[in-house]
Amino acid sequence: MDPQTPLIDVRRVSKWFGARQILFDVDLRVERGQVVVLIGPSGSGKTTLLRCINRLEEPEKGDVRLDGELVGSRIVNGRTRPLSDAQLSRQRGEMGMVFQRFNLFAHKTALANVTEGMVHVAGIPRSDAEDYARQLLSRVGLAEKADSFPGQLSGGQQQRVAIARALGMRPKAILFDEPTSALDPEMVGEVLEVMRQLADSGMTMVIATHEMGFARDVADQIVMMDHGRVVERGHPSAFFSNPQSDRTRQFLAKVR
């Protein structure tokens, strides 16, 4: 793929839930190795945007491309056709997603949670998947928890398992939807540290978060959303020191 092509390219995406419009012609360009942080008040559209990027939600207008390819559909003989469920699952594996509430299988061990997608979506032999899953659990500091069930883990540990699960598919990018919002304060740091390490390793990430200090430290670009629109975007140094939008200034005054 052309290195000039953005890894994630969101073009004029709009989304409705019933009669209520949630996203309004949102554009977002994410380069390879870039960390883009979405900020804004609750209800501003950050989660919906992430879910539209990996097609957990279907936008009514606009399109999303991953590495130059349409997400969720293909153009065949000049007509746009949706991907099959299996094709969409494989494509989603190229964009890992880490949710607020972990979304682990409660009846499966940490090791099994990490291997599930590798075996059933990517078709990796189970023994190979388990070897790689153990490496990933070690990477997020949980080597000794491979045989533990989610109910035996703290919230921070469960979220780190979820990150290992996303990494298991060897994704081109990872989307994070408020990954620390469901955690007790003392557990937030351990998850943010793993995310810092991913950023340092060159992983492309789009992160919705209220952690402003983290955003300032790791982001290449900050995108401020409000009422389903992008209000402002910029490098953290300029964004936090000299915001251009009144709405951005109001928001930062409340969260700092």
Residue frames as qw, qx, qy, qz and C-alpha x, y, z in Angstrom:
[[0.000, 0.888, 0.459, 0.000, 0.00, 0.00, 0.00],
 [0.330, 0.679, -0.035, 0.655, 1.15, 3.53, -0.80],
 [0.477, -0.278, -0.513, 0.658, 2.88, 4.93, 2.33],
 [0.040, -0.117, -0.012, -0.992, 1.27, 8.30, 1.51],
 [0.521, -0.426, -0.543, -0.502, -2.17, 6.77, 2.05],
 [0.367, -0.470, 0.487, -0.639, -3.38, 7.32, 5.63],
 [0.070, 0.027, -0.989, 0.130, -3.83, 4.13, 7.60],
 [0.080, 0.588, 0.771, -0.234, -7.33, 5.20, 8.69],
 [0.001, -0.038, -0.270, -0.962, -9.27, 7.64, 6.54],
 [0.114, 0.582, 0.744, -0.308, -12.73, 8.72, 7.71],
 [0.071, 0.082, 0.381, 0.918, -14.57, 10.78, 5.12],
 [0.389, -0.147, -0.120, -0.902, -17.72, 12.79, 5.87],
 [0.304, -0.214, -0.926, 0.065, -19.23, 10.15, 8.15],
 [0.432, -0.258, 0.128, -0.855, -22.73, 10.86, 9.47],
 [0.270, -0.145, -0.946, 0.104, -24.76, 8.65, 11.78],
 [0.507, -0.346, -0.019, -0.789, -28.35, 8.72, 13.02],
 [0.039, -0.139, -0.951, 0.272, -30.08, 6.75, 15.74],
 [0.145, 0.690, 0.689, -0.166, -33.70, 7.00, 14.72],
 [0.229, 0.905, 0.263, 0.246, -34.52, 10.64, 14.13],
 [0.384, -0.890, 0.156, 0.189, -31.53, 11.86, 16.15],
 [0.694, 0.617, -0.252, 0.272, -28.33, 12.65, 14.28],
 [0.777, -0.576, 0.041, 0.251, -25.22, 11.69, 16.28],
 [0.541, -0.298, 0.360, 0.699, -22.37, 12.41, 13.84],
 [0.386, 0.870, 0.170, -0.255, -22.25, 15.26, 11.31],
 [0.653, 0.728, -0.130, 0.163, -19.89, 14.85, 8.32],
 [0.578, -0.724, 0.346, 0.147, -16.90, 13.82, 10.44],
 [0.708, 0.596, -0.345, 0.160, -13.48, 13.62, 8.78],
 [0.619, -0.679, 0.392, 0.035, -10.52, 11.97, 10.47],
 [0.727, 0.560, -0.383, 0.106, -7.12, 11.09, 9.01],
 [0.709, -0.610, 0.355, 0.011, -4.76, 8.84, 10.99],
 [0.480, 0.674, -0.560, -0.049, -1.27, 8.22, 9.66],
 [0.887, -0.008, -0.437, 0.148, 0.76, 5.06, 10.27],
 [0.588, -0.020, -0.481, 0.650, 2.26, 5.03, 13.74],
 [0.102, -0.422, 0.071, -0.898, 0.21, 8.03, 14.84],
 [0.184, -0.401, -0.799, 0.409, -1.67, 8.33, 18.13],
 [0.189, -0.402, -0.256, -0.859, -4.87, 10.35, 17.76],
 [0.104, -0.282, -0.778, 0.552, -6.80, 11.18, 20.94],
 [0.219, -0.563, -0.508, -0.614, -10.49, 12.07, 20.81],
 [0.136, -0.222, -0.615, 0.744, -11.68, 14.32, 23.63],
 [0.308, -0.310, -0.304, -0.847, -14.96, 16.02, 24.37],
 [0.487, -0.181, 0.489, -0.700, -17.91, 15.83, 26.76],
 [0.325, 0.148, 0.931, -0.079, -19.97, 12.68, 27.21],
 [0.468, 0.656, 0.553, -0.213, -22.40, 12.38, 24.31],
 [0.086, 0.741, -0.284, -0.603, -20.16, 14.25, 21.89],
 [0.819, 0.500, -0.112, -0.257, -19.96, 11.30, 19.48],
 [0.036, -0.660, 0.749, 0.039, -16.54, 9.84, 20.31],
 [0.526, -0.079, 0.838, -0.119, -17.78, 6.29, 20.95],
 [0.710, 0.562, 0.348, -0.244, -20.10, 6.34, 17.95],
 [0.377, 0.806, -0.410, -0.201, -17.24, 7.47, 15.73],
 [0.192, -0.462, 0.866, 0.005, -15.03, 4.61, 16.91],
 [0.603, 0.178, 0.752, -0.198, -17.85, 2.12, 16.37],
 [0.639, 0.718, 0.076, -0.266, -18.41, 3.47, 12.85],
 [0.116, 0.732, -0.642, -0.196, -14.70, 3.14, 12.08],
 [0.091, -0.251, 0.963, 0.047, -14.73, -0.62, 12.72],
 [0.485, -0.088, -0.594, -0.636, -18.34, -1.12, 11.56],
 [0.069, -0.268, -0.867, 0.414, -19.90, -2.04, 14.87],
 [0.307, 0.681, 0.397, -0.533, -22.24, 0.74, 13.72],
 [0.492, 0.385, 0.564, 0.540, -23.13, 1.38, 10.10],
 [0.025, -0.423, -0.043, 0.905, -22.85, 5.06, 9.10],
 [0.512, 0.670, 0.505, -0.184, -25.67, 6.36, 6.94],
 [0.464, 0.882, -0.065, 0.052, -23.33, 8.65, 5.01],
 [0.038, -0.832, 0.553, -0.013, -19.62, 8.72, 4.25],
 [0.952, 0.116, -0.277, 0.055, -17.06, 5.96, 4.28],
 [0.515, -0.729, 0.448, 0.046, -14.07, 4.65, 6.21],
 [0.800, 0.478, -0.358, 0.067, -10.92, 3.23, 4.64],
 [0.708, -0.592, 0.367, 0.118, -8.25, 1.14, 6.30],
 [0.475, -0.344, 0.628, 0.512, -4.96, 1.11, 4.42],
 [0.168, 0.273, -0.506, -0.801, -6.81, 2.37, 1.36],
 [0.216, -0.218, -0.904, -0.296, -9.52, -0.30, 1.43],
 [0.504, -0.421, -0.144, -0.740, -13.17, 0.36, 2.25],
 [0.086, -0.090, 0.867, -0.483, -14.22, -0.89, 5.68],
 [0.480, 0.264, 0.633, -0.547, -17.35, -3.03, 5.67],
 [0.709, 0.602, 0.266, -0.255, -17.84, -3.17, 1.91],
 [0.466, -0.197, 0.597, 0.623, -16.19, -3.71, -1.46],
 [0.463, 0.599, -0.103, -0.645, -16.79, -2.16, -4.87],
 [0.493, 0.030, 0.834, 0.246, -17.63, -4.92, -7.36],
 [0.280, 0.436, 0.665, 0.539, -18.34, -4.01, -10.99],
 [0.011, 0.379, 0.113, 0.918, -18.90, -0.42, -9.97],
 [0.590, -0.587, -0.288, -0.474, -21.36, -1.28, -7.21],
 [0.102, -0.478, 0.668, -0.561, -20.77, -1.17, -3.46],
 [0.800, -0.218, -0.506, -0.238, -21.50, -4.51, -1.80],
 [0.549, -0.689, 0.356, -0.313, -21.30, -5.33, 1.93],
 [0.201, 0.423, -0.877, 0.108, -18.72, -7.79, 3.18],
 [0.748, -0.271, -0.585, -0.157, -19.83, -11.17, 4.45],
 [0.649, -0.741, 0.060, -0.163, -19.80, -11.68, 8.21],
 [0.897, -0.188, 0.097, 0.389, -16.59, -13.70, 7.94],
 [0.525, 0.500, 0.064, 0.685, -14.89, -11.05, 5.79],
 [0.204, -0.837, 0.005, -0.507, -15.99, -8.31, 8.18],
 [0.806, -0.587, 0.046, 0.060, -14.68, -10.24, 11.21],
 [0.808, 0.053, 0.085, 0.580, -11.28, -10.60, 9.54],
 [0.265, 0.663, 0.066, 0.697, -11.22, -6.91, 8.65],
 [0.482, -0.823, -0.014, -0.300, -12.18, -5.94, 12.20],
 [0.886, -0.330, -0.001, 0.326, -9.22, -7.99, 13.38],
 [0.581, 0.365, 0.033, 0.727, -6.99, -5.51, 11.55],
 [0.111, -0.573, 0.128, -0.802, -8.42, -2.78, 13.82],
 [0.409, -0.243, -0.798, 0.371, -8.40, -4.07, 17.38],
 [0.320, -0.644, -0.141, -0.680, -10.98, -2.55, 19.72],
 [0.341, -0.114, -0.732, 0.579, -10.67, -2.13, 23.47],
 [0.314, -0.660, -0.478, -0.486, -13.95, -1.29, 25.19],
 [0.285, -0.616, 0.304, -0.668, -14.87, 0.51, 28.41],
 [0.778, -0.339, 0.306, -0.432, -16.21, -2.66, 30.04],
 [0.343, -0.445, 0.820, 0.105, -13.54, -5.14, 28.87],
 [0.801, 0.318, -0.154, -0.484, -16.04, -7.47, 27.10],
 [0.060, 0.385, -0.921, 0.012, -14.17, -10.61, 28.15],
 [0.736, -0.168, -0.567, -0.329, -15.78, -14.05, 28.13],
 [0.497, -0.606, 0.398, -0.477, -16.48, -14.66, 31.82],
 [0.953, -0.143, 0.226, -0.143, -16.33, -18.46, 31.44],
 [0.841, 0.415, -0.137, 0.319, -12.93, -18.47, 29.71],
 [0.665, -0.492, -0.023, 0.562, -9.49, -17.99, 31.19],
 [0.001, 0.843, -0.199, -0.499, -7.32, -15.01, 30.31],
 [0.278, -0.298, 0.773, 0.485, -5.36, -17.25, 27.96],
 [0.332, 0.429, 0.822, 0.173, -8.52, -18.48, 26.23],
 [0.180, 0.877, 0.286, -0.341, -9.87, -14.94, 25.89],
 [0.054, -0.725, 0.427, 0.538, -6.70, -13.89, 24.09],
 [0.253, -0.156, 0.866, 0.402, -6.57, -16.94, 21.80],
 [0.499, 0.499, 0.644, -0.296, -10.25, -16.96, 20.81],
 [0.451, 0.806, -0.017, -0.383, -9.98, -14.56, 17.88],
 [0.015, -0.609, 0.729, 0.313, -6.67, -15.95, 16.72],
 [0.324, 0.002, 0.944, 0.055, -8.11, -19.46, 16.42],
 [0.392, 0.542, 0.728, -0.149, -11.65, -18.81, 15.20],
 [0.342, 0.884, 0.091, -0.305, -11.16, -15.68, 13.06],
 [0.120, 0.788, -0.542, -0.268, -7.53, -15.76, 11.93],
 [0.955, 0.205, -0.169, -0.133, -7.39, -19.56, 11.70],
 [0.136, 0.658, -0.696, 0.254, -4.15, -19.89, 13.66],
 [0.710, -0.101, -0.695, 0.049, -3.50, -23.40, 15.07],
 [0.587, -0.768, -0.160, -0.200, -4.41, -23.44, 18.75],
 [0.811, -0.335, -0.074, 0.474, -0.94, -24.40, 19.98],
 [0.443, 0.294, 0.093, 0.842, 0.62, -21.50, 18.06],
 [0.223, -0.735, -0.230, -0.598, -2.12, -19.15, 19.26],
 [0.716, -0.674, -0.179, 0.041, -1.55, -20.13, 22.88],
 [0.717, -0.097, -0.031, 0.689, 2.20, -19.61, 22.57],
 [0.202, 0.447, 0.144, 0.859, 1.67, -16.13, 21.17],
 [0.451, -0.745, -0.291, -0.395, -1.06, -15.36, 23.73],
 [0.758, -0.514, -0.188, 0.355, 1.36, -16.17, 26.56],
 [0.509, 0.119, 0.052, 0.851, 3.87, -13.77, 25.03],
 [0.090, -0.602, -0.253, -0.752, 1.21, -11.06, 24.89],
 [0.635, -0.708, -0.290, -0.103, 0.06, -11.66, 28.47],
 [0.711, -0.290, -0.104, 0.632, 3.69, -11.31, 29.52],
 [0.305, 0.368, 0.177, 0.860, 3.94, -8.09, 27.51],
 [0.313, -0.662, -0.180, -0.657, 1.04, -6.56, 29.47],
 [0.076, -0.449, 0.644, -0.614, 2.43, -7.82, 32.79],
 [0.773, -0.155, 0.244, -0.565, 0.07, -10.75, 33.31],
 [0.458, 0.341, -0.813, -0.118, 2.13, -13.85, 32.53],
 [0.013, 0.056, -0.910, 0.411, 1.15, -15.41, 35.87],
 [0.478, 0.252, 0.428, -0.724, -2.59, -14.82, 35.25],
 [0.279, 0.185, -0.731, -0.595, -2.96, -16.92, 32.08],
 [0.300, -0.228, -0.922, -0.088, -5.17, -19.50, 33.82],
 [0.063, 0.316, 0.558, -0.765, -7.25, -17.00, 35.80],
 [0.122, 0.644, 0.704, 0.272, -10.85, -16.22, 34.93],
 [0.070, 0.584, 0.112, 0.801, -12.02, -12.60, 34.53],
 [0.574, -0.723, -0.223, -0.313, -13.87, -12.75, 37.87],
 [0.816, -0.404, -0.115, 0.396, -10.55, -13.49, 39.58],
 [0.518, 0.203, 0.079, 0.827, -8.89, -10.40, 38.08],
 [0.060, -0.592, -0.262, 0.760, -9.04, -6.73, 39.01],
 [0.473, 0.815, 0.263, -0.205, -10.55, -4.28, 36.55],
 [0.068, 0.834, -0.452, -0.309, -7.12, -3.10, 35.49],
 [0.372, -0.264, 0.867, 0.201, -5.98, -6.66, 34.89],
 [0.571, 0.493, 0.653, -0.064, -9.10, -7.43, 32.85],
 [0.372, 0.891, -0.004, -0.261, -8.47, -4.39, 30.68],
 [0.097, -0.666, 0.682, 0.286, -4.88, -5.47, 30.12],
 [0.516, 0.096, 0.845, 0.099, -6.17, -8.90, 29.03],
 [0.509, 0.749, 0.386, -0.177, -8.47, -7.06, 26.60],
 [0.155, 0.860, -0.372, -0.312, -5.47, -5.19, 25.19],
 [0.319, -0.347, 0.856, 0.213, -3.57, -8.47, 24.79],
 [0.575, 0.415, 0.702, -0.066, -6.63, -9.91, 23.01],
 [0.421, 0.869, 0.050, -0.255, -6.63, -6.99, 20.55],
 [0.031, -0.737, 0.621, 0.265, -2.91, -7.43, 19.93],
 [0.629, -0.076, 0.773, 0.036, -3.42, -11.14, 19.25],
 [0.670, 0.623, 0.403, -0.023, -4.87, -10.38, 15.84],
 [0.532, -0.136, 0.290, 0.784, -1.70, -8.47, 14.91],
 [0.257, 0.856, 0.441, -0.088, -3.77, -5.39, 14.09],
 [0.453, 0.472, 0.128, 0.745, -2.68, -2.46, 11.97],
 [0.119, -0.444, 0.172, -0.871, -4.33, -0.14, 14.51],
 [0.282, -0.384, -0.826, 0.300, -6.15, -0.31, 17.84],
 [0.255, -0.582, -0.201, -0.746, -9.21, 1.72, 18.81],
 [0.289, -0.174, -0.740, 0.582, -9.69, 2.48, 22.51],
 [0.304, -0.631, -0.387, -0.600, -13.10, 3.57, 23.79],
 [0.427, -0.700, 0.234, -0.523, -12.63, 5.23, 27.20],
 [0.745, 0.104, -0.651, 0.102, -10.43, 2.31, 28.34],
 [0.302, 0.059, -0.675, 0.670, -10.00, 3.58, 31.91],
 [0.362, -0.364, -0.028, -0.858, -13.47, 5.01, 32.61],
 [0.824, -0.342, -0.315, -0.324, -14.75, 1.84, 34.32],
 [0.709, 0.073, -0.539, 0.449, -11.66, 1.44, 36.52],
 [0.530, -0.795, -0.191, 0.226, -11.04, 2.40, 40.12],
 [0.135, 0.966, -0.219, 0.012, -8.56, 5.31, 40.22],
 [0.466, -0.636, 0.601, 0.130, -5.66, 3.21, 41.52],
 [0.747, 0.121, 0.623, 0.200, -5.98, 0.86, 38.51],
 [0.483, 0.859, 0.084, -0.148, -5.94, 3.55, 35.83],
 [0.076, -0.826, 0.511, 0.227, -2.17, 3.95, 35.81],
 [0.550, -0.216, 0.785, 0.188, -1.40, 0.32, 35.01],
 [0.620, 0.567, 0.536, 0.077, -3.58, 0.42, 31.89],
 [0.252, 0.958, -0.074, -0.120, -2.25, 3.79, 30.73],
 [0.340, -0.657, 0.621, 0.259, 1.32, 2.49, 31.14],
 [0.627, 0.140, 0.730, 0.233, 0.61, -0.42, 28.76],
 [0.464, 0.818, 0.340, 0.035, -0.90, 2.06, 26.28],
 [0.055, -0.916, 0.324, 0.230, 2.19, 4.30, 26.57],
 [0.504, -0.347, 0.734, 0.296, 4.36, 1.30, 25.75],
 [0.601, 0.487, 0.614, 0.161, 2.23, 0.56, 22.69],
 [0.258, 0.960, 0.052, -0.093, 2.56, 4.18, 21.56],
 [0.258, -0.764, 0.530, 0.261, 6.34, 4.00, 22.02],
 [0.596, -0.061, 0.759, 0.253, 6.43, 0.80, 19.94],
 [0.064, 0.203, -0.521, -0.827, 4.81, 2.61, 16.99],
 [0.133, 0.440, 0.888, 0.018, 1.32, 1.15, 17.21],
 [0.152, -0.287, -0.301, -0.897, -1.28, 3.27, 15.43],
 [0.141, -0.422, -0.811, 0.381, -4.00, 4.14, 17.95],
 [0.224, -0.486, -0.226, -0.814, -7.22, 6.15, 18.12],
 [0.335, -0.237, -0.759, 0.505, -8.15, 6.75, 21.75],
 [0.325, -0.692, -0.252, -0.593, -11.29, 8.30, 23.23],
 [0.590, -0.252, -0.566, 0.518, -10.41, 9.39, 26.77],
 [0.240, -0.932, -0.142, -0.231, -10.89, 11.98, 29.51],
 [0.755, -0.458, 0.032, 0.468, -7.29, 11.49, 30.72],
 [0.298, 0.954, -0.027, 0.024, -5.89, 14.87, 29.69],
 [0.340, -0.757, 0.532, 0.166, -2.39, 14.35, 31.07],
 [0.690, 0.001, 0.687, 0.228, -2.08, 11.10, 29.16],
 [0.561, 0.747, 0.344, 0.096, -3.42, 12.77, 26.00],
 [0.043, 0.966, -0.239, -0.092, -0.85, 15.54, 26.30],
 [0.474, -0.574, 0.642, 0.183, 1.99, 13.05, 26.74],
 [0.563, -0.019, 0.789, 0.243, 1.27, 10.47, 24.02],
 [0.557, 0.694, 0.441, -0.117, -0.89, 12.06, 21.32],
 [0.408, 0.025, 0.414, 0.813, 0.38, 13.22, 17.96],
 [0.178, -0.308, -0.350, -0.867, -2.99, 14.87, 17.36],
 [0.130, 0.313, 0.722, -0.603, -5.85, 15.89, 19.62],
 [0.169, -0.331, -0.605, -0.704, -9.35, 16.00, 18.16],
 [0.181, 0.170, 0.559, -0.791, -12.03, 17.85, 20.11],
 [0.171, -0.350, -0.783, -0.485, -15.62, 16.72, 19.45],
 [0.194, 0.233, 0.524, -0.796, -18.89, 18.27, 20.54],
 [0.609, 0.446, 0.329, -0.567, -22.45, 17.43, 19.49],
 [0.826, 0.316, 0.460, 0.081, -21.22, 15.05, 16.82],
 [0.512, 0.839, -0.050, 0.178, -18.86, 17.48, 15.12],
 [0.724, -0.058, -0.122, 0.676, -15.11, 18.03, 15.12],
 [0.133, -0.968, -0.176, 0.121, -14.66, 21.40, 16.82],
 [0.043, 0.896, -0.441, -0.023, -10.88, 21.64, 16.72],
 [0.975, -0.025, 0.023, 0.219, -7.80, 19.51, 16.09],
 [0.235, 0.875, -0.364, 0.216, -4.10, 20.04, 16.57],
 [0.621, 0.213, -0.625, 0.422, -0.82, 18.96, 18.14],
 [0.572, -0.618, -0.500, 0.204, -1.02, 18.74, 21.95],
 [0.445, -0.200, -0.161, 0.858, 1.51, 21.53, 22.52],
 [0.079, -0.157, -0.218, -0.960, -0.64, 24.06, 20.65],
 [0.448, -0.465, -0.654, -0.395, -3.99, 22.51, 21.47],
 [0.564, -0.576, -0.524, 0.276, -3.59, 22.72, 25.24],
 [0.393, -0.314, -0.138, 0.853, -1.62, 25.97, 25.41],
 [0.136, 0.309, -0.125, -0.933, -3.57, 27.97, 22.86],
 [0.320, 0.418, 0.848, 0.055, -6.95, 26.45, 21.94],
 [0.027, 0.067, 0.369, 0.927, -8.65, 28.28, 19.10],
 [0.364, -0.466, -0.641, -0.489, -12.29, 27.39, 19.78],
 [0.379, -0.447, 0.294, -0.755, -14.38, 28.87, 22.59],
 [0.913, -0.206, -0.132, -0.327, -15.94, 25.43, 23.08],
 [0.796, 0.170, -0.456, 0.359, -12.51, 23.84, 23.47],
 [0.122, 0.426, -0.445, 0.778, -11.48, 26.48, 26.01],
 [0.647, -0.381, 0.119, -0.650, -14.67, 25.89, 28.01],
 [0.957, -0.071, -0.265, -0.090, -14.16, 22.13, 28.01],
 [0.652, 0.269, -0.477, 0.525, -10.49, 22.28, 29.02],
 [0.151, -0.506, 0.343, -0.777, -11.29, 24.72, 31.83],
 [0.800, -0.329, 0.065, -0.497, -13.61, 22.10, 33.35],
 [0.985, -0.005, -0.171, 0.033, -11.43, 19.00, 32.96],
 [0.466, 0.539, -0.481, 0.510, -8.01, 20.38, 33.91]]
